[in-house]
Amino acid sequence: MSDLLYGRFPTPAAVAENVEQSSEHNMPPRLVQELDDYEQLASDPVTPLLGGGVGPRHVVDEVPQDVMESIMQELIAEGHLEPENNQPTEVHTQPPTAYPTEPVQQAPTFSVEAAAPQDDAHILFAQIPAYDYTFHDALPINFTAVEIIVFLPKWFHNRWIARRLCNNKMTNPIHHEILKTHCFFDERWDGGGVSRGGIANAYLDAMRGHDWRNLSKDEQKDLWNRKNHRTPAEWDNRDISINGFVPDRIRERSRHQQPPSVPFRELLKAVKKVPEGDDTADLTRAVQWAVVNEYVDEHGRKAEYLFPDHLSWILNNIGRTQVTNQQLDGAIVRRYDSVVRAKADAARIEAHRAAEASTVPSPSPAPPRLLGLRHGVLPSQYPLIPDSPDEQHRPLPPQYPQIPEVPDTQHTSQSPQPAFAQAMQPSIVQQAPVTFSNFQAPGQVDMWYSSPLPAFPELPPMPLSLIRNEPVPALNDVSDLATVIRFSQRPEQLHNDWCWDINHLDAIEQILKQEQAEFEQRFNLHPIPLEFRGWQHPIDTSVEVERHPPLTWDEMREYTPQQLLRECREADDLEDGGEFARAARFAGQPDQVDTDWYVGNIPLIMDLEWVGKVMGHEYVHR
């Protein structure tokens, strides 16, 4: 019976003098249950071995030494006793209902790799829970915009969060940049859920309501979009607390229950970089503390702290964030906007370097402007439209050259001399002083194009002077001379001493021709069977393509001509089918990152779209 008793209940030794110093709450549930069974059996009067009321502490001496040592080793291995003095290890207790007044020590630094599950590096956005929780705390709980997007990436699907972010100037590109910087999500596998378009659609659903697509087109015109969004005058942009947040599904569906709480570790499932510095507030600090601490639950088991059940308790222990101006949504938007712009500039510069030709000296691969096909004018005759006559001669930032058209004489009965060749005759550097006779005079009509804009009115400079030192051409100057000056004033050409020398002018001409050819090849624009270009095969009259009149400046009055199109908010409104919005979306496409499309270039982009329709291609994404 003794052997049977010891074989069935091997844990009486757990209540030896060394274990007496540890409470049952510090023991694993299995050992506690076995101890209870032993006490019940030991106090049974019919048990031959033990008398009635004899407890396990009185029979410790009867436990074999090897069994006792085995149990002690098990307790040490499981972390309930320390190896040297057999003292119980320190474990956090269940969070009390009354908040402690004294803060505890801050959590040590931890790594995301150690805290997050290792198999979640490619987790899909669709697998992330909605985390439909509400927060009822007497004190503010502050989450930054970065914390919401990174730890709770589906929260902005709720109107309460979407309205906060939009009122604080959050845009789709900035939201996308924050998500891409901190999370593992991959647009290739997520079906667009984390792409700019997916983010834009989610904002539309949140602000309009999920059934807005069932409305007629006329009814949808008055719905919310980025273009008509206005921040209320009473809006407090310094408030980043989430105490009043109620998820849409809980607010709209009375039967929708709040989901069970999850370990704080779950918030790290798709995180590759934890927010740092001014991007953080209460949530990051709580996550960092919770993932490196545990407590013992009511069953005596170690347990992880839960979100959001233990959030308030943790914040009251570690202290709450004192929000500064740099943690506000507006400051975060400005910081990440500069990141978005810097990346676009870096990508454009890298593309320029990769496409640099070997011709001398250092040709620039910047693509020229599009062909001015719809109106039958030279491609260089689409200037950036000025706001007012006072801005006609205002210096402009560096822009891509406006390339004159070189007609293809192989398919035409006429053989007009290209305008560029007329402008760059060797005689301009063989005469002293240089005359204007070899350039197109002001108002001169090209042999086969009619130009509605005046040519550059000034005489060319003296030979061998630096071209880049010439004044920046006027905004509406589309002459060949202005094209050459703009080329030499490109940022990437400032280290090249382009002079008014025939060899330099020939080199510039070759560079611009090469750029034109590469650009046409890139967009499959050559050859273009348009009758007004002089091709023998006129345009197919069976193709019916609607041609709209060009936008007037009144339709673009919110922006200056020099405003980058990809930064206009019309690009974020996927429901806007107007020319401005279509051009803005075109300018934001990945394959256009190396081209600075301006508001003044909208007619050019519309021409490209029209050509694409004629040829059966869609060049501008709707």
Secondary structure, DSSP 8 states (H G I E B T S, - for coil): -HHHHHHH---GGGGSHHHHTS-GGGS-HHHHHHHHHHHHHHT-TT-SSS-TT--GGGGGGGS-HHHHHHHHHHHHHTTSB-TTT--B---B----SS--SS---------HHHHS-GGGTT--GGGS---------SS--B--HHHHHHHSTTGGGSHHHHHHHHHTT--HHHHHHHHHHHB---TTTTTTTTSHHHHHHHHHHHHH-TTGGGS-HHHHTTS--TTT----TT--TT--B-TT---HHHHH-TT------EEGGGGGTTBSS---GGG--HHHHHHHHHTT-EEE-TTS-EEE-EETTTHHHHHHHH------GGGSHHHHHHHHHHHHHHHHHHHHHHHHHHT--SSSS-----------TTTT--GGG-----SSGGGTT---------------GGG-S-----HHHHHT-THHHHSSS--STTS--TT---SS----S----S----TTSBGGGS----TT--SHHHHHHHHHTSGGGTTS--BS-HHHHHHHHHHHHHHHHHHHHHTT-SS---GGGT-SS---TT----------GGGGTTS-TTSBGGGSGGGG-TT--SHHHHHHHHHTSGGGTTS--BGGGHHHHHHHHHHHHHTT---S--
